[in-house]
Amino acid sequence: MDRESERGKGLGSHLLAVAEEEAQRRGCRAIHLASFTFQAPGFYARHGFEQFARLEDLPAGHANVFMIKRLAPVPAR
């Protein structure tokens, strides 16, 4: 399978939604992650993640971006 041919089909968004649902089911209050600037910080920002820290020039010429998304609590049954 070619990575480029799979782009734009919503798989990343679907996987992220499933992970978020599972995190909420387990009572998690937030999801945090790291992404290099040459990877996918824009993708995560479009899905509600916010940058909370950034290490510049790591790796050289890029940055390591740390992001968080706070989750809504699941109502008790």
C-alpha positions as CSV (number, residue, x, y, z in Angstrom):
1,M,0.0,0.0,0.0
2,D,1.3,3.4,-1.0
3,R,1.0,6.1,1.7
4,E,0.3,8.9,-0.7
5,S,-2.6,7.0,-2.3
6,E,-4.2,6.7,1.1
7,R,-4.1,10.4,1.9
8,G,-7.3,12.3,2.0
9,K,-9.5,9.3,2.7
10,G,-10.2,10.3,6.3
11,L,-8.3,7.3,7.9
12,G,-6.3,9.6,10.2
13,S,-9.3,11.5,11.4
14,H,-11.2,8.2,12.0
15,L,-8.4,6.7,14.0
16,L,-8.1,9.9,16.1
17,A,-11.8,9.9,16.7
18,V,-11.8,6.3,17.8
19,A,-8.8,7.0,20.1
20,E,-10.6,10.0,21.6
21,E,-13.7,8.0,22.3
22,E,-11.7,5.2,24.0
23,A,-9.9,7.8,26.1
24,Q,-13.2,9.3,27.2
25,R,-14.6,5.9,27.9
26,R,-11.6,5.2,30.2
27,G,-12.1,8.5,32.0
28,C,-9.2,10.4,30.6
29,R,-9.4,14.1,30.9
30,A,-7.0,15.0,28.1
31,I,-4.9,13.7,25.2
32,H,-1.4,15.1,24.7
33,L,1.0,14.4,21.9
34,A,4.2,15.5,20.2
35,S,4.6,16.2,16.5
36,F,7.5,17.7,14.5
37,T,6.7,20.7,12.4
38,F,7.4,18.7,9.2
39,Q,4.8,16.1,10.3
40,A,1.3,16.9,11.3
41,P,0.7,19.7,13.8
42,G,-1.8,21.3,11.5
43,F,-3.8,18.0,11.3
44,Y,-4.0,17.9,15.1
45,A,-4.9,21.6,15.3
46,R,-7.8,21.0,12.9
47,H,-9.0,18.3,15.3
48,G,-9.1,20.6,18.4
49,F,-5.5,20.2,19.7
50,E,-3.7,23.2,21.0
51,Q,0.0,23.8,21.3
52,F,1.3,24.1,24.8
53,A,5.1,23.9,24.3
54,R,7.6,24.0,21.5
55,L,11.2,23.1,21.2
56,E,12.8,25.1,18.4
57,D,15.5,23.7,16.2
58,L,14.9,20.1,17.3
59,P,15.7,18.6,14.8
60,A,17.7,21.3,13.1
61,G,15.6,23.6,11.1
62,H,12.3,22.3,12.6
63,A,10.5,22.2,15.9
64,N,9.1,19.6,18.2
65,V,5.5,20.7,19.0
66,F,3.7,19.5,22.1
67,M,-0.1,19.6,21.9
68,I,-3.1,18.9,24.1
69,K,-6.8,18.4,23.7
70,R,-9.0,18.5,26.8
71,L,-11.8,15.9,26.8
72,A,-15.4,16.4,28.0
73,P,-16.1,14.1,30.9
74,V,-18.4,11.2,30.2
75,P,-21.6,11.5,32.4
76,A,-21.8,8.9,35.2
77,R,-24.4,6.2,34.7
